[in-house]
Amino acid sequence: MKNEEQKKAPVLVRRFPFAIEAEMAQALLAEHGISSYVYDLNVNSCYVGAVMGVRLLVDPDHLNEAIDILESNK
């Protein structure tokens, strides 16, 4: 398979200390037509305030737009 045919892996947009914050950011991105993925939900439900945080990832092609959207809605 050629490199351009391979699916691009999602990239990290931001880490959140709580799942609800990551899910709210995910909803905001969805309103702007950007698909995103929330990871580490189960890890943090076991450890309140876990150092790792909840990760929000997007397709690399939408990274800059996602960052701009999240920054403008702080």
mmCIF file of the N, C-alpha and C atoms, coordinates in Angstrom:
data_MODEL
# 
_entry.id   MODEL 
# 
loop_
_atom_site.group_PDB 
_atom_site.id 
_atom_site.type_symbol 
_atom_site.label_atom_id 
_atom_site.label_alt_id 
_atom_site.label_comp_id 
_atom_site.label_asym_id 
_atom_site.label_entity_id 
_atom_site.label_seq_id 
_atom_site.pdbx_PDB_ins_code 
_atom_site.Cartn_x 
_atom_site.Cartn_y 
_atom_site.Cartn_z 
_atom_site.occupancy 
_atom_site.B_iso_or_equiv 
_atom_site.pdbx_formal_charge 
_atom_site.auth_seq_id 
_atom_site.auth_comp_id 
_atom_site.auth_asym_id 
_atom_site.auth_atom_id 
_atom_site.pdbx_PDB_model_num 
ATOM 1   N N  . MET A 1 1  ? 0.847   -1.184 0.000  1.00 0.00 ? 1  MET A N  1 
ATOM 2   C CA . MET A 1 1  ? 0.000   0.000  0.000  1.00 0.00 ? 1  MET A CA 1 
ATOM 3   C C  . MET A 1 1  ? 0.889   1.242  0.000  1.00 0.00 ? 1  MET A C  1 
ATOM 4   N N  . LYS A 1 2  ? 0.577   2.190  -0.857 1.00 0.00 ? 2  LYS A N  1 
ATOM 5   C CA . LYS A 1 2  ? 1.353   3.429  -0.943 1.00 0.00 ? 2  LYS A CA 1 
ATOM 6   C C  . LYS A 1 2  ? 1.052   4.325  0.249  1.00 0.00 ? 2  LYS A C  1 
ATOM 7   N N  . ASN A 1 3  ? 2.015   5.182  0.591  1.00 0.00 ? 3  ASN A N  1 
ATOM 8   C CA . ASN A 1 3  ? 1.846   6.074  1.751  1.00 0.00 ? 3  ASN A CA 1 
ATOM 9   C C  . ASN A 1 3  ? 0.599   6.938  1.634  1.00 0.00 ? 3  ASN A C  1 
ATOM 10  N N  . GLU A 1 4  ? 0.322   7.483  0.444  1.00 0.00 ? 4  GLU A N  1 
ATOM 11  C CA . GLU A 1 4  ? -0.835  8.370  0.299  1.00 0.00 ? 4  GLU A CA 1 
ATOM 12  C C  . GLU A 1 4  ? -2.160  7.616  0.428  1.00 0.00 ? 4  GLU A C  1 
ATOM 13  N N  . GLU A 1 5  ? -2.120  6.282  0.281  1.00 0.00 ? 5  GLU A N  1 
ATOM 14  C CA . GLU A 1 5  ? -3.324  5.484  0.427  1.00 0.00 ? 5  GLU A CA 1 
ATOM 15  C C  . GLU A 1 5  ? -3.565  5.050  1.867  1.00 0.00 ? 5  GLU A C  1 
ATOM 16  N N  . GLN A 1 6  ? -2.549  5.136  2.692  1.00 0.00 ? 6  GLN A N  1 
ATOM 17  C CA . GLN A 1 6  ? -2.691  4.724  4.088  1.00 0.00 ? 6  GLN A CA 1 
ATOM 18  C C  . GLN A 1 6  ? -3.522  5.745  4.849  1.00 0.00 ? 6  GLN A C  1 
ATOM 19  N N  . LYS A 1 7  ? -4.325  5.240  5.740  1.00 0.00 ? 7  LYS A N  1 
ATOM 20  C CA . LYS A 1 7  ? -5.135  6.129  6.574  1.00 0.00 ? 7  LYS A CA 1 
ATOM 21  C C  . LYS A 1 7  ? -4.233  6.856  7.555  1.00 0.00 ? 7  LYS A C  1 
ATOM 22  N N  . LYS A 1 8  ? -4.452  8.136  7.695  1.00 0.00 ? 8  LYS A N  1 
ATOM 23  C CA . LYS A 1 8  ? -3.661  8.927  8.636  1.00 0.00 ? 8  LYS A CA 1 
ATOM 24  C C  . LYS A 1 8  ? -4.146  8.678  10.054 1.00 0.00 ? 8  LYS A C  1 
ATOM 25  N N  . ALA A 1 9  ? -3.207  8.512  10.961 1.00 0.00 ? 9  ALA A N  1 
ATOM 26  C CA . ALA A 1 9  ? -3.544  8.299  12.366 1.00 0.00 ? 9  ALA A CA 1 
ATOM 27  C C  . ALA A 1 9  ? -4.007  9.611  12.987 1.00 0.00 ? 9  ALA A C  1 
ATOM 28  N N  . PRO A 1 10 ? -4.989  9.560  13.873 1.00 0.00 ? 10 PRO A N  1 
ATOM 29  C CA . PRO A 1 10 ? -5.434  10.783 14.563 1.00 0.00 ? 10 PRO A CA 1 
ATOM 30  C C  . PRO A 1 10 ? -4.303  11.382 15.392 1.00 0.00 ? 10 PRO A C  1 
ATOM 31  N N  . VAL A 1 11 ? -4.349  12.698 15.553 1.00 0.00 ? 11 VAL A N  1 
ATOM 32  C CA . VAL A 1 11 ? -3.327  13.412 16.318 1.00 0.00 ? 11 VAL A CA 1 
ATOM 33  C C  . VAL A 1 11 ? -3.968  14.122 17.509 1.00 0.00 ? 11 VAL A C  1 
ATOM 34  N N  . LEU A 1 12 ? -3.173  14.343 18.527 1.00 0.00 ? 12 LEU A N  1 
ATOM 35  C CA . LEU A 1 12 ? -3.645  14.975 19.756 1.00 0.00 ? 12 LEU A CA 1 
ATOM 36  C C  . LEU A 1 12 ? -3.905  16.463 19.552 1.00 0.00 ? 12 LEU A C  1 
ATOM 37  N N  . VAL A 1 13 ? -5.099  16.881 19.946 1.00 0.00 ? 13 VAL A N  1 
ATOM 38  C CA . VAL A 1 13 ? -5.442  18.310 19.936 1.00 0.00 ? 13 VAL A CA 1 
ATOM 39  C C  . VAL A 1 13 ? -5.196  18.890 21.317 1.00 0.00 ? 13 VAL A C  1 
ATOM 40  N N  . ARG A 1 14 ? -5.698  18.194 22.337 1.00 0.00 ? 14 ARG A N  1 
ATOM 41  C CA . ARG A 1 14 ? -5.586  18.704 23.706 1.00 0.00 ? 14 ARG A CA 1 
ATOM 42  C C  . ARG A 1 14 ? -5.871  17.585 24.706 1.00 0.00 ? 14 ARG A C  1 
ATOM 43  N N  . ARG A 1 15 ? -5.320  17.733 25.909 1.00 0.00 ? 15 ARG A N  1 
ATOM 44  C CA . ARG A 1 15 ? -5.631  16.847 27.033 1.00 0.00 ? 15 ARG A CA 1 
ATOM 45  C C  . ARG A 1 15 ? -6.527  17.613 28.005 1.00 0.00 ? 15 ARG A C  1 
ATOM 46  N N  . PHE A 1 16 ? -7.440  16.891 28.610 1.00 0.00 ? 16 PHE A N  1 
ATOM 47  C CA . PHE A 1 16 ? -8.364  17.482 29.575 1.00 0.00 ? 16 PHE A CA 1 
ATOM 48  C C  . PHE A 1 16 ? -8.288  16.699 30.880 1.00 0.00 ? 16 PHE A C  1 
ATOM 49  N N  . PRO A 1 17 ? -8.415  17.381 32.017 1.00 0.00 ? 17 PRO A N  1 
ATOM 50  C CA . PRO A 1 17 ? -8.358  16.674 33.292 1.00 0.00 ? 17 PRO A CA 1 
ATOM 51  C C  . PRO A 1 17 ? -9.611  15.837 33.560 1.00 0.00 ? 17 PRO A C  1 
ATOM 52  N N  . PHE A 1 18 ? -10.729 16.196 32.943 1.00 0.00 ? 18 PHE A N  1 
ATOM 53  C CA . PHE A 1 18 ? -11.992 15.500 33.191 1.00 0.00 ? 18 PHE A CA 1 
ATOM 54  C C  . PHE A 1 18 ? -12.663 15.129 31.882 1.00 0.00 ? 18 PHE A C  1 
ATOM 55  N N  . ALA A 1 19 ? -13.316 13.967 31.876 1.00 0.00 ? 19 ALA A N  1 
ATOM 56  C CA . ALA A 1 19 ? -13.971 13.456 30.674 1.00 0.00 ? 19 ALA A CA 1 
ATOM 57  C C  . ALA A 1 19 ? -15.034 14.414 30.156 1.00 0.00 ? 19 ALA A C  1 
ATOM 58  N N  . ILE A 1 20 ? -15.792 15.036 31.048 1.00 0.00 ? 20 ILE A N  1 
ATOM 59  C CA . ILE A 1 20 ? -16.862 15.933 30.603 1.00 0.00 ? 20 ILE A CA 1 
ATOM 60  C C  . ILE A 1 20 ? -16.308 17.091 29.778 1.00 0.00 ? 20 ILE A C  1 
ATOM 61  N N  . GLU A 1 21 ? -15.137 17.584 30.135 1.00 0.00 ? 21 GLU A N  1 
ATOM 62  C CA . GLU A 1 21 ? -14.520 18.674 29.371 1.00 0.00 ? 21 GLU A CA 1 
ATOM 63  C C  . GLU A 1 21 ? -14.132 18.205 27.976 1.00 0.00 ? 21 GLU A C  1 
ATOM 64  N N  . ALA A 1 22 ? -13.590 17.007 27.876 1.00 0.00 ? 22 ALA A N  1 
ATOM 65  C CA . ALA A 1 22 ? -13.216 16.457 26.575 1.00 0.00 ? 22 ALA A CA 1 
ATOM 66  C C  . ALA A 1 22 ? -14.454 16.233 25.713 1.00 0.00 ? 22 ALA A C  1 
ATOM 67  N N  . GLU A 1 23 ? -15.518 15.751 26.320 1.00 0.00 ? 23 GLU A N  1 
ATOM 68  C CA . GLU A 1 23 ? -16.748 15.496 25.578 1.00 0.00 ? 23 GLU A CA 1 
ATOM 69  C C  . GLU A 1 23 ? -17.406 16.794 25.122 1.00 0.00 ? 23 GLU A C  1 
ATOM 70  N N  . MET A 1 24 ? -17.310 17.845 25.923 1.00 0.00 ? 24 MET A N  1 
ATOM 71  C CA . MET A 1 24 ? -17.846 19.153 25.511 1.00 0.00 ? 24 MET A CA 1 
ATOM 72  C C  . MET A 1 24 ? -17.038 19.704 24.333 1.00 0.00 ? 24 MET A C  1 
ATOM 73  N N  . ALA A 1 25 ? -15.727 19.547 24.378 1.00 0.00 ? 25 ALA A N  1 
ATOM 74  C CA . ALA A 1 25 ? -14.879 19.993 23.275 1.00 0.00 ? 25 ALA A CA 1 
ATOM 75  C C  . ALA A 1 25 ? -15.178 19.181 22.022 1.00 0.00 ? 25 ALA A C  1 
ATOM 76  N N  . GLN A 1 26 ? -15.420 17.898 22.193 1.00 0.00 ? 26 GLN A N  1 
ATOM 77  C CA . GLN A 1 26 ? -15.763 17.042 21.059 1.00 0.00 ? 26 GLN A CA 1 
ATOM 78  C C  . GLN A 1 26 ? -17.072 17.514 20.413 1.00 0.00 ? 26 GLN A C  1 
ATOM 79  N N  . ALA A 1 27 ? -18.056 17.859 21.227 1.00 0.00 ? 27 ALA A N  1 
ATOM 80  C CA . ALA A 1 27 ? -19.335 18.360 20.714 1.00 0.00 ? 27 ALA A CA 1 
ATOM 81  C C  . ALA A 1 27 ? -19.144 19.673 19.971 1.00 0.00 ? 27 ALA A C  1 
ATOM 82  N N  . LEU A 1 28 ? -18.293 20.540 20.497 1.00 0.00 ? 28 LEU A N  1 
ATOM 83  C CA . LEU A 1 28 ? -18.017 21.816 19.844 1.00 0.00 ? 28 LEU A CA 1 
ATOM 84  C C  . LEU A 1 28 ? -17.387 21.599 18.466 1.00 0.00 ? 28 LEU A C  1 
ATOM 85  N N  . LEU A 1 29 ? -16.422 20.705 18.394 1.00 0.00 ? 29 LEU A N  1 
ATOM 86  C CA . LEU A 1 29 ? -15.793 20.406 17.105 1.00 0.00 ? 29 LEU A CA 1 
ATOM 87  C C  . LEU A 1 29 ? -16.808 19.810 16.137 1.00 0.00 ? 29 LEU A C  1 
ATOM 88  N N  . ALA A 1 30 ? -17.688 18.957 16.628 1.00 0.00 ? 30 ALA A N  1 
ATOM 89  C CA . ALA A 1 30 ? -18.717 18.351 15.777 1.00 0.00 ? 30 ALA A CA 1 
ATOM 90  C C  . ALA A 1 30 ? -19.637 19.414 15.183 1.00 0.00 ? 30 ALA A C  1 
ATOM 91  N N  . GLU A 1 31 ? -19.934 20.456 15.973 1.00 0.00 ? 31 GLU A N  1 
ATOM 92  C CA . GLU A 1 31 ? -20.765 21.559 15.478 1.00 0.00 ? 31 GLU A CA 1 
ATOM 93  C C  . GLU A 1 31 ? -20.107 22.258 14.288 1.00 0.00 ? 31 GLU A C  1 
ATOM 94  N N  . HIS A 1 32 ? -18.785 22.175 14.216 1.00 0.00 ? 32 HIS A N  1 
ATOM 95  C CA . HIS A 1 32 ? -18.030 22.789 13.122 1.00 0.00 ? 32 HIS A CA 1 
ATOM 96  C C  . HIS A 1 32 ? -17.649 21.767 12.053 1.00 0.00 ? 32 HIS A C  1 
ATOM 97  N N  . GLY A 1 33 ? -18.238 20.586 12.123 1.00 0.00 ? 33 GLY A N  1 
ATOM 98  C CA . GLY A 1 33 ? -18.018 19.564 11.109 1.00 0.00 ? 33 GLY A CA 1 
ATOM 99  C C  . GLY A 1 33 ? -16.718 18.796 11.226 1.00 0.00 ? 33 GLY A C  1 
ATOM 100 N N  . ILE A 1 34 ? -16.103 18.811 12.412 1.00 0.00 ? 34 ILE A N  1 
ATOM 101 C CA . ILE A 1 34 ? -14.841 18.107 12.624 1.00 0.00 ? 34 ILE A CA 1 
ATOM 102 C C  . ILE A 1 34 ? -15.083 16.882 13.494 1.00 0.00 ? 34 ILE A C  1 
ATOM 103 N N  . SER A 1 35 ? -14.770 15.717 12.951 1.00 0.00 ? 35 SER A N  1 
ATOM 104 C CA . SER A 1 35 ? -14.866 14.479 13.725 1.00 0.00 ? 35 SER A CA 1 
ATOM 105 C C  . SER A 1 35 ? -13.687 14.388 14.676 1.00 0.00 ? 35 SER A C  1 
ATOM 106 N N  . SER A 1 36 ? -13.942 13.905 15.868 1.00 0.00 ? 36 SER A N  1 
ATOM 107 C CA . SER A 1 36 ? -12.864 13.758 16.844 1.00 0.00 ? 36 SER A CA 1 
ATOM 108 C C  . SER A 1 36 ? -13.086 12.494 17.652 1.00 0.00 ? 36 SER A C  1 
ATOM 109 N N  . TYR A 1 37 ? -12.074 12.135 18.402 1.00 0.00 ? 37 TYR A N  1 
ATOM 110 C CA . TYR A 1 37 ? -12.080 10.904 19.176 1.00 0.00 ? 37 TYR A CA 1 
ATOM 111 C C  . TYR A 1 37 ? -11.612 11.211 20.587 1.00 0.00 ? 37 TYR A C  1 
ATOM 112 N N  . VAL A 1 38 ? -12.341 10.696 21.582 1.00 0.00 ? 38 VAL A N  1 
ATOM 113 C CA . VAL A 1 38 ? -11.959 10.868 22.977 1.00 0.00 ? 38 VAL A CA 1 
ATOM 114 C C  . VAL A 1 38 ? -11.361 9.552  23.464 1.00 0.00 ? 38 VAL A C  1 
ATOM 115 N N  . TYR A 1 39 ? -10.153 9.611  24.005 1.00 0.00 ? 39 TYR A N  1 
ATOM 116 C CA . TYR A 1 39 ? -9.454  8.433  24.502 1.00 0.00 ? 39 TYR A CA 1 
ATOM 117 C C  . TYR A 1 39 ? -9.165  8.578  25.992 1.00 0.00 ? 39 TYR A C  1 
ATOM 118 N N  . ASP A 1 40 ? -8.962  7.471  26.630 1.00 0.00 ? 40 ASP A N  1 
ATOM 119 C CA . ASP A 1 40 ? -8.569  7.375  28.044 1.00 0.00 ? 40 ASP A CA 1 
ATOM 120 C C  . ASP A 1 40 ? -9.712  7.655  29.006 1.00 0.00 ? 40 ASP A C  1 
ATOM 121 N N  . LEU A 1 41 ? -10.938 7.497  28.568 1.00 0.00 ? 41 LEU A N  1 
ATOM 122 C CA . LEU A 1 41 ? -12.074 7.717  29.468 1.00 0.00 ? 41 LEU A CA 1 
ATOM 123 C C  . LEU A 1 41 ? -12.069 6.729  30.620 1.00 0.00 ? 41 LEU A C  1 
ATOM 124 N N  . ASN A 1 42 ? -11.853 5.466  30.339 1.00 0.00 ? 42 ASN A N  1 
ATOM 125 C CA . ASN A 1 42 ? -11.897 4.438  31.382 1.00 0.00 ? 42 ASN A CA 1 
ATOM 126 C C  . ASN A 1 42 ? -10.743 4.561  32.362 1.00 0.00 ? 42 ASN A C  1 
ATOM 127 N N  . VAL A 1 43 ? -9.595  4.958  31.883 1.00 0.00 ? 43 VAL A N  1 
ATOM 128 C CA . VAL A 1 43 ? -8.433  5.112  32.763 1.00 0.00 ? 43 VAL A CA 1 
ATOM 129 C C  . VAL A 1 43 ? -8.725  6.165  33.816 1.00 0.00 ? 43 VAL A C  1 
ATOM 130 N N  . ASN A 1 44 ? -9.289  7.282  33.389 1.00 0.00 ? 44 ASN A N  1 
ATOM 131 C CA . ASN A 1 44 ? -9.523  8.376  34.314 1.00 0.00 ? 44 ASN A CA 1 
ATOM 132 C C  . ASN A 1 44 ? -10.738 8.167  35.195 1.00 0.00 ? 44 ASN A C  1 
ATOM 133 N N  . SER A 1 45 ? -11.638 7.297  34.793 1.00 0.00 ? 45 SER A N  1 
ATOM 134 C CA . SER A 1 45 ? -12.768 7.033  35.684 1.00 0.00 ? 45 SER A CA 1 
ATOM 135 C C  . SER A 1 45 ? -12.310 6.230  36.899 1.00 0.00 ? 45 SER A C  1 
ATOM 136 N N  . CYS A 1 46 ? -11.194 5.521  36.752 1.00 0.00 ? 46 CYS A N  1 
ATOM 137 C CA . CYS A 1 46 ? -10.655 4.740  37.866 1.00 0.00 ? 46 CYS A CA 1 
ATOM 138 C C  . CYS A 1 46 ? -9.791  5.585  38.797 1.00 0.00 ? 46 CYS A C  1 
ATOM 139 N N  . TYR A 1 47 ? -9.170  6.602  38.250 1.00 0.00 ? 47 TYR A N  1 
ATOM 140 C CA . TYR A 1 47 ? -8.234  7.428  39.020 1.00 0.00 ? 47 TYR A CA 1 
ATOM 141 C C  . TYR A 1 47 ? -8.613  8.897  38.873 1.00 0.00 ? 47 TYR A C  1 
ATOM 142 N N  . VAL A 1 48 ? -9.293  9.422  39.840 1.00 0.00 ? 48 VAL A N  1 
ATOM 143 C CA . VAL A 1 48 ? -9.722  10.817 39.786 1.00 0.00 ? 48 VAL A CA 1 
ATOM 144 C C  . VAL A 1 48 ? -8.500  11.720 39.704 1.00 0.00 ? 48 VAL A C  1 
ATOM 145 N N  . GLY A 1 49 ? -8.504  12.629 38.725 1.00 0.00 ? 49 GLY A N  1 
ATOM 146 C CA . GLY A 1 49 ? -7.385  13.543 38.562 1.00 0.00 ? 49 GLY A CA 1 
ATOM 147 C C  . GLY A 1 49 ? -6.132  12.864 38.064 1.00 0.00 ? 49 GLY A C  1 
ATOM 148 N N  . ALA A 1 50 ? -6.283  11.786 37.328 1.00 0.00 ? 50 ALA A N  1 
ATOM 149 C CA . ALA A 1 50 ? -5.114  11.059 36.820 1.00 0.00 ? 50 ALA A CA 1 
ATOM 150 C C  . ALA A 1 50 ? -4.221  12.002 36.026 1.00 0.00 ? 50 ALA A C  1 
ATOM 151 N N  . VAL A 1 51 ? -2.941  11.786 36.127 1.00 0.00 ? 51 VAL A N  1 
ATOM 152 C CA . VAL A 1 51 ? -1.960  12.660 35.485 1.00 0.00 ? 51 VAL A CA 1 
ATOM 153 C C  . VAL A 1 51 ? -2.112  12.638 33.973 1.00 0.00 ? 51 VAL A C  1 
ATOM 154 N N  . MET A 1 52 ? -2.468  11.510 33.414 1.00 0.00 ? 52 MET A N  1 
ATOM 155 C CA . MET A 1 52 ? -2.525  11.363 31.967 1.00 0.00 ? 52 MET A CA 1 
ATOM 156 C C  . MET A 1 52 ? -3.591  12.257 31.343 1.00 0.00 ? 52 MET A C  1 
ATOM 157 N N  . GLY A 1 53 ? -4.713  12.415 31.955 1.00 0.00 ? 53 GLY A N  1 
ATOM 158 C CA . GLY A 1 53 ? -5.790  13.208 31.392 1.00 0.00 ? 53 GLY A CA 1 
ATOM 159 C C  . GLY A 1 53 ? -6.523  12.457 30.301 1.00 0.00 ? 53 GLY A C  1 
ATOM 160 N N  . VAL A 1 54 ? -7.584  13.050 29.816 1.00 0.00 ? 54 VAL A N  1 
ATOM 161 C CA . VAL A 1 54 ? -8.381  12.497 28.733 1.00 0.00 ? 54 VAL A CA 1 
ATOM 162 C C  . VAL A 1 54 ? -7.925  13.174 27.455 1.00 0.00 ? 54 VAL A C  1 
ATOM 163 N N  . ARG A 1 55 ? -7.622  12.365 26.440 1.00 0.00 ? 55 ARG A N  1 
ATOM 164 C CA . ARG A 1 55 ? -7.097  12.920 25.194 1.00 0.00 ? 55 ARG A CA 1 
ATOM 165 C C  . ARG A 1 55 ? -8.197  13.108 24.158 1.00 0.00 ? 55 ARG A C  1 
ATOM 166 N N  . LEU A 1 56 ? -8.118  14.224 23.446 1.00 0.00 ? 56 LEU A N  1 
ATOM 167 C CA . LEU A 1 56 ? -9.015  14.509 22.327 1.00 0.00 ? 56 LEU A CA 1 
ATOM 168 C C  . LEU A 1 56 ? -8.163  14.525 21.065 1.00 0.00 ? 56 LEU A C  1 
ATOM 169 N N  . LEU A 1 57 ? -8.509  13.672 20.105 1.00 0.00 ? 57 LEU A N  1 
ATOM 170 C CA . LEU A 1 57 ? -7.729  13.542 18.881 1.00 0.00 ? 57 LEU A CA 1 
ATOM 171 C C  . LEU A 1 57 ? -8.581  13.841 17.657 1.00 0.00 ? 57 LEU A C  1 
ATOM 172 N N  . VAL A 1 58 ? -7.938  14.332 16.598 1.00 0.00 ? 58 VAL A N  1 
ATOM 173 C CA . VAL A 1 58 ? -8.603  14.616 15.331 1.00 0.00 ? 58 VAL A CA 1 
ATOM 174 C C  . VAL A 1 58 ? -7.734  14.127 14.180 1.00 0.00 ? 58 VAL A C  1 
ATOM 175 N N  . ASP A 1 59 ? -8.315  14.118 13.016 1.00 0.00 ? 59 ASP A N  1 
ATOM 176 C CA . ASP A 1 59 ? -7.578  13.814 11.798 1.00 0.00 ? 59 ASP A CA 1 
ATOM 177 C C  . ASP A 1 59 ? -6.526  14.908 11.605 1.00 0.00 ? 59 ASP A C  1 
ATOM 178 N N  . PRO A 1 60 ? -5.312  14.553 11.174 1.00 0.00 ? 60 PRO A N  1 
ATOM 179 C CA . PRO A 1 60 ? -4.254  15.564 11.024 1.00 0.00 ? 60 PRO A CA 1 
ATOM 180 C C  . PRO A 1 60 ? -4.629  16.715 10.087 1.00 0.00 ? 60 PRO A C  1 
ATOM 181 N N  . ASP A 1 61 ? -5.491  16.445 9.116  1.00 0.00 ? 61 ASP A N  1 
ATOM 182 C CA . ASP A 1 61 ? -5.906  17.496 8.189  1.00 0.00 ? 61 ASP A CA 1 
ATOM 183 C C  . ASP A 1 61 ? -6.760  18.574 8.854  1.00 0.00 ? 61 ASP A C  1 
ATOM 184 N N  . HIS A 1 62 ? -7.337  18.271 10.012 1.00 0.00 ? 62 HIS A N  1 
ATOM 185 C CA . HIS A 1 62 ? -8.201  19.226 10.718 1.00 0.00 ? 62 HIS A CA 1 
ATOM 186 C C  . HIS A 1 62 ? -7.569  19.777 11.992 1.00 0.00 ? 62 HIS A C  1 
ATOM 187 N N  . LEU A 1 63 ? -6.314  19.465 12.226 1.00 0.00 ? 63 LEU A N  1 
ATOM 188 C CA . LEU A 1 63 ? -5.670  19.848 13.482 1.00 0.00 ? 63 LEU A CA 1 
ATOM 189 C C  . LEU A 1 63 ? -5.674  21.352 13.718 1.00 0.00 ? 63 LEU A C  1 
ATOM 190 N N  . ASN A 1 64 ? -5.191  22.122 12.778 1.00 0.00 ? 64 ASN A N  1 
ATOM 191 C CA . ASN A 1 64 ? -5.103  23.579 12.979 1.00 0.00 ? 64 ASN A CA 1 
ATOM 192 C C  . ASN A 1 64 ? -6.477  24.209 13.174 1.00 0.00 ? 64 ASN A C  1 
ATOM 193 N N  . GLU A 1 65 ? -7.448  23.762 12.404 1.00 0.00 ? 65 GLU A N  1 
ATOM 194 C CA . GLU A 1 65 ? -8.808  24.292 12.553 1.00 0.00 ? 65 GLU A CA 1 
ATOM 195 C C  . GLU A 1 65 ? -9.379  23.938 13.925 1.00 0.00 ? 65 GLU A C  1 
ATOM 196 N N  . ALA A 1 66 ? -9.138  22.706 14.372 1.00 0.00 ? 66 ALA A N  1 
ATOM 197 C CA . ALA A 1 66 ? -9.633  22.278 15.681 1.00 0.00 ? 66 ALA A CA 1 
ATOM 198 C C  . ALA A 1 66 ? -9.000  23.100 16.806 1.00 0.00 ? 66 ALA A C  1 
ATOM 199 N N  . ILE A 1 67 ? -7.707  23.342 16.700 1.00 0.00 ? 67 ILE A N  1 
ATOM 200 C CA . ILE A 1 67 ? -7.012  24.163 17.703 1.00 0.00 ? 67 ILE A CA 1 
ATOM 201 C C  . ILE A 1 67 ? -7.611  25.560 17.749 1.00 0.00 ? 67 ILE A C  1 
ATOM 202 N N  . ASP A 1 68 ? -7.834  26.149 16.583 1.00 0.00 ? 68 ASP A N  1 
ATOM 203 C CA . ASP A 1 68 ? -8.412  27.501 16.523 1.00 0.00 ? 68 ASP A CA 1 
ATOM 204 C C  . ASP A 1 68 ? -9.801  27.540 17.156 1.00 0.00 ? 68 ASP A C  1 
ATOM 205 N N  . ILE A 1 69 ? -10.613 26.545 16.878 1.00 0.00 ? 69 ILE A N  1 
ATOM 206 C CA . ILE A 1 69 ? -11.964 26.499 17.441 1.00 0.00 ? 69 ILE A CA 1 
ATOM 207 C C  . ILE A 1 69 ? -11.913 26.378 18.958 1.00 0.00 ? 69 ILE A C  1 
ATOM 208 N N  . LEU A 1 70 ? -11.091 25.478 19.451 1.00 0.00 ? 70 LEU A N  1 
ATOM 209 C CA . LEU A 1 70 ? -11.009 25.278 20.906 1.00 0.00 ? 70 LEU A CA 1 
ATOM 210 C C  . LEU A 1 70 ? -10.427 26.502 21.603 1.00 0.00 ? 70 LEU A C  1 
ATOM 211 N N  . GLU A 1 71 ? -9.450  27.137 20.986 1.00 0.00 ? 71 GLU A N  1 
ATOM 212 C CA . GLU A 1 71 ? -8.840  28.338 21.583 1.00 0.00 ? 71 GLU A CA 1 
ATOM 213 C C  . GLU A 1 71 ? -9.831  29.506 21.621 1.00 0.00 ? 71 GLU A C  1 
ATOM 214 N N  . SER A 1 72 ? -10.660 29.626 20.595 1.00 0.00 ? 72 SER A N  1 
ATOM 215 C CA . SER A 1 72 ? -11.588 30.755 20.541 1.00 0.00 ? 72 SER A CA 1 
ATOM 216 C C  . SER A 1 72 ? -12.791 30.561 21.468 1.00 0.00 ? 72 SER A C  1 
ATOM 217 N N  . ASN A 1 73 ? -12.935 29.373 22.014 1.00 0.00 ? 73 ASN A N  1 
ATOM 218 C CA . ASN A 1 73 ? -14.067 29.094 22.913 1.00 0.00 ? 73 ASN A CA 1 
ATOM 219 C C  . ASN A 1 73 ? -13.636 28.802 24.332 1.00 0.00 ? 73 ASN A C  1 
ATOM 220 N N  . LYS A 1 74 ? -12.516 29.348 24.762 1.00 0.00 ? 74 LYS A N  1 
ATOM 221 C CA . LYS A 1 74 ? -12.055 29.157 26.149 1.00 0.00 ? 74 LYS A CA 1 
ATOM 222 C C  . LYS A 1 74 ? -12.874 29.982 27.076 1.00 0.00 ? 74 LYS A C  1 
# 
